Amino acid sequence: MIEKQVDVKTPDGVADCELFYPSEQGTWPGVIVYTDIGGLRPVFRDMGKRLAGDGFVVLVPNPFYRVSRVPVYHDPFKFGEEKTTARMQEIRPSITPAGATRDAPAFVDFLLNQKQVKGKIGTVGYCMGGGLAMRTAAAVPNKVGACVSFHGSQLASADPDSPHTLAPKIKAEMYLGFAIEDRTMPPEAVEKLKGALDAAGVRYGSEVYAGARHGWCVKDHTVYNEGQAERAWSSMLKLFREALN
């Protein structure tokens, strides 16, 4: 397993990222992993390593590079703690639809320029990362072959630049895993998103994970659900292996 800290130049600056791949010999599909609000931290490094071990070249960007290099949280990150919540509110505004759209080609092209990468790119995002994964698929449609979101937030809001409005631009095959009782994606929002994808002719699969609450896939989250997280991982791998080879 090879792990490197890399810098990716974007129109807005330099994003510090982690790059993982199985070995120096061989080629594999590339995947961008977009984190939740907690950003690039040990749990997402572990996910990047695991995905590389499953046969992919994995880029995990620091989504808050406009604010700070990693670590973005000055105190130990812990969901529910006052200092963590306060820091979330400070850095959240740095994630914008326009910024994500500018970042997307830089991340995709960085991966495609790695000698270890073959074929198209996949994207996967968690919580806010679900929207980033979709925006990347829409921004670089001819280079992104698969897009996955788990407990993605605000994917079909009333905002004029909500991710669901990008459906006509997406050529990737998608998989959407939804949580139960998710205030960031209530049932009506799920249906709105699916309606937009249907109208645009996007190929996708979706399901609500029984007993899984918003954040269930991430090990350091208070609602982590191991059984359903493993099932989500398997669903992601299935799509990536089918769509990116």
C-alpha positions as MATLAB code, in Angstrom:
seq = 'MIEKQVDVKTPDGVADCELFYPSEQGTWPGVIVYTDIGGLRPVFRDMGKRLAGDGFVVLVPNPFYRVSRVPVYHDPFKFGEEKTTARMQEIRPSITPAGATRDAPAFVDFLLNQKQVKGKIGTVGYCMGGGLAMRTAAAVPNKVGACVSFHGSQLASADPDSPHTLAPKIKAEMYLGFAIEDRTMPPEAVEKLKGALDAAGVRYGSEVYAGARHGWCVKDHTVYNEGQAERAWSSMLKLFREALN';
ca = [
       0.000    0.000    0.000;
       1.361    3.403   -1.019;
       0.219    6.543    0.811;
       1.318   10.043   -0.132;
       0.435   13.565    0.908;
      -0.030   15.529   -2.317;
      -0.891   19.091   -3.252;
      -3.379   19.715   -6.058;
      -3.452   23.123   -7.711;
      -6.970   24.494   -8.185;
      -8.236   27.808   -9.565;
      -8.623   28.961   -5.948;
      -5.308   27.822   -4.489;
      -3.644   24.583   -3.452;
      -5.609   21.709   -1.940;
      -3.738   19.358    0.351;
      -4.892   15.785   -0.247;
      -4.037   12.188    0.537;
      -3.311    9.755   -2.306;
      -3.500    5.988   -1.886;
      -2.836    3.148   -4.336;
      -2.117   -0.565   -4.062;
       1.534   -0.619   -5.256;
       4.039    1.029   -7.578;
       3.369   -1.634  -10.201;
       0.002   -1.857  -11.981;
      -2.949    0.319  -12.960;
      -6.364    0.740  -11.375;
      -9.466    2.937  -11.671;
      -9.329    6.236   -9.799;
     -11.783    7.379   -7.116;
     -12.217   10.709   -5.344;
     -13.510   10.397   -1.773;
     -15.276   13.493   -0.466;
     -15.471   13.734    3.313;
     -18.229   14.888    5.608;
     -18.095   18.161    7.580;
     -15.319   16.704    9.735;
     -12.936   16.878    6.798;
      -9.780   14.897    6.102;
      -9.017   13.066    9.335;
      -7.901    9.561   10.418;
     -11.231    7.850    9.725;
     -11.173    9.020    6.097;
      -7.516    8.099    5.709;
      -8.495    4.617    6.815;
     -11.310    4.577    4.254;
      -8.919    5.709    1.553;
      -6.474    2.933    2.425;
      -9.235    0.363    2.465;
     -10.554    1.432   -0.928;
      -7.047    1.324   -2.370;
      -6.727   -2.183   -0.967;
      -9.873   -3.073   -2.890;
      -8.130   -2.116   -6.125;
      -8.400    1.633   -6.706;
      -6.235    4.745   -6.786;
      -7.849    7.007   -4.204;
      -7.643   10.769   -3.741;
      -9.062   12.233   -0.509;
      -9.017   16.043   -0.696;
      -9.108   18.453    2.197;
     -12.425   20.129    1.349;
     -11.582   23.105    3.576;
      -8.248   23.960    1.967;
      -9.443   27.539    1.437;
      -9.522   27.918    5.225;
      -6.577   25.818    6.370;
      -4.395   22.874    5.595;
      -5.052   19.724    7.622;
      -5.731   19.616   10.529;
      -8.587   22.056   10.031;
     -10.032   21.352   13.481;
      -7.661   22.718   16.111;
      -9.133   20.587   18.898;
      -9.767   16.835   18.660;
     -12.723   16.306   16.314;
     -15.733   14.812   18.069;
     -19.331   14.975   16.914;
     -21.543   16.693   19.475;
     -18.811   18.553   21.331;
     -19.190   22.317   21.617;
     -15.756   23.198   20.212;
     -16.245   20.880   17.250;
     -19.678   22.313   16.500;
     -18.367   25.864   16.721;
     -15.552   25.089   14.302;
     -18.026   23.469   11.901;
     -19.943   26.738   11.738;
     -16.736   28.673   11.046;
     -15.564   26.555    8.124;
     -18.875   25.501    6.561;
     -19.237   28.709    4.454;
     -16.024   27.868    2.578;
     -17.878   25.026    0.803;
     -19.841   26.564   -2.059;
     -21.397   25.179   -5.238;
     -19.243   27.446   -7.385;
     -16.072   26.488   -5.553;
     -16.851   22.785   -5.814;
     -17.432   23.155   -9.543;
     -14.061   24.883   -9.946;
     -12.299   22.227   -7.879;
     -13.750   19.246   -9.740;
     -11.659   19.328  -12.939;
      -8.472   19.840  -10.917;
      -9.086   16.761   -8.772;
     -10.233   14.615  -11.688;
      -7.337   15.585  -13.939;
      -4.831   15.096  -11.131;
      -5.983   11.502  -10.787;
      -6.089   10.870  -14.515;
      -2.512   12.125  -14.803;
      -1.251    9.522  -12.327;
       0.507    6.663  -14.117;
      -1.313    4.193  -11.858;
      -4.762    5.285  -13.072;
      -6.671    3.786  -15.976;
     -10.163    4.485  -17.307;
     -12.724    6.878  -15.900;
     -12.986    8.311  -12.410;
     -15.468    7.460   -9.672;
     -16.648    9.800   -6.938;
     -18.095    9.013   -3.522;
     -19.184   11.447   -0.844;
     -20.541   11.333    2.683;
     -22.934   13.920    4.151;
     -21.902   17.211    2.513;
     -19.557   15.151    0.363;
     -22.536   13.620   -1.421;
     -23.227   16.958   -3.055;
     -19.535   17.383   -3.907;
     -19.527   13.963   -5.566;
     -22.545   14.936   -7.663;
     -21.101   18.325   -8.584;
     -17.908   16.652   -9.781;
     -19.861   14.206  -11.923;
     -21.746   17.123  -13.466;
     -18.688   19.342  -13.944;
     -16.588   16.718  -15.747;
     -19.239   14.381  -17.197;
     -17.047   12.727  -19.819;
     -14.413   11.728  -17.261;
     -16.575   10.557  -14.321;
     -18.146    7.150  -14.850;
     -19.643    6.478  -11.403;
     -20.969    8.640   -8.572;
     -21.983    7.474   -5.089;
     -23.558    9.328   -2.177;
     -24.141    8.029    1.345;
     -26.327   10.056    3.711;
     -25.795   12.980    1.347;
     -27.193   16.240    2.685;
     -29.273   18.902    0.914;
     -29.163   17.090   -2.436;
     -32.600   18.391   -3.462;
     -33.224   21.684   -1.715;
     -35.040   24.815   -2.830;
     -31.753   26.545   -3.656;
     -31.388   27.409   -7.339;
     -28.028   25.624   -7.449;
     -29.145   22.527   -5.511;
     -27.334   19.357   -6.675;
     -30.518   17.850   -8.118;
     -30.645   20.627  -10.723;
     -27.425   19.216  -12.197;
     -29.017   15.911  -13.185;
     -29.148   16.764  -16.930;
     -25.350   17.187  -16.937;
     -24.540   13.864  -15.245;
     -23.482   10.929  -17.419;
     -22.138    8.779  -14.591;
     -24.036    5.827  -13.199;
     -25.100    6.622   -9.647;
     -25.860    4.902   -6.364;
     -27.606    6.733   -3.513;
     -27.817    5.424    0.024;
     -30.232    7.307    2.269;
     -30.616    7.364    6.042;
     -33.865    7.096    7.944;
     -35.255   10.213    9.664;
     -32.667   12.408    7.979;
     -33.552   16.075    8.370;
     -31.045   16.952    5.612;
     -32.837   14.624    3.161;
     -36.443   14.010    4.248;
     -38.604   11.663    2.133;
     -39.945   14.479   -0.020;
     -36.387   15.571   -0.867;
     -35.440   11.995   -1.751;
     -38.382   11.816   -4.132;
     -37.503   15.202   -5.601;
     -33.953   14.027   -6.286;
     -35.087   10.752   -7.811;
     -37.599   12.620   -9.967;
     -34.867   14.875  -11.318;
     -32.617   11.907  -12.090;
     -35.477   10.056  -13.774;
     -36.352   13.070  -15.903;
     -32.723   13.421  -16.996;
     -32.355    9.735  -17.820;
     -29.582    9.171  -15.280;
     -28.924    5.519  -14.484;
     -29.008    5.042  -10.729;
     -29.873    2.784   -7.857;
     -31.103    3.996   -4.485;
     -32.277    2.676   -1.154;
     -33.036    3.746    2.373;
     -30.870    1.829    4.841;
     -33.069    0.387    7.567;
     -32.092    1.494   11.047;
     -29.305    3.707    9.704;
     -29.235    7.355   10.691;
     -27.466   10.298    9.099;
     -23.729    9.603    9.388;
     -24.020    5.821    9.711;
     -21.099    5.035    7.377;
     -18.395    6.954    9.256;
     -16.727    5.151   12.154;
     -16.144    8.168   14.389;
     -19.770    9.292   14.096;
     -22.048    8.794   17.087;
     -24.560    6.878   14.899;
     -22.078    4.601   13.115;
     -23.845    1.362   12.150;
     -21.263   -1.292   11.296;
     -23.605   -3.751    9.606;
     -25.202   -1.167    7.352;
     -21.880    0.588    6.737;
     -20.422   -2.677    5.455;
     -23.422   -3.183    3.202;
     -22.982    0.344    1.869;
     -19.311   -0.348    1.187;
     -20.198   -3.477   -0.772;
     -22.754   -1.561   -2.845;
     -20.175    1.098   -3.633;
     -17.583   -1.466   -4.696;
     -20.084   -3.223   -6.920;
     -20.849   -0.041   -8.840;
     -17.215    1.041   -9.124;
     -16.113   -2.370  -10.378;
     -18.883   -2.493  -12.960;
     -18.779    1.125  -14.142;
     -15.063    1.958  -14.058;
     -13.536   -1.069  -15.771;
];
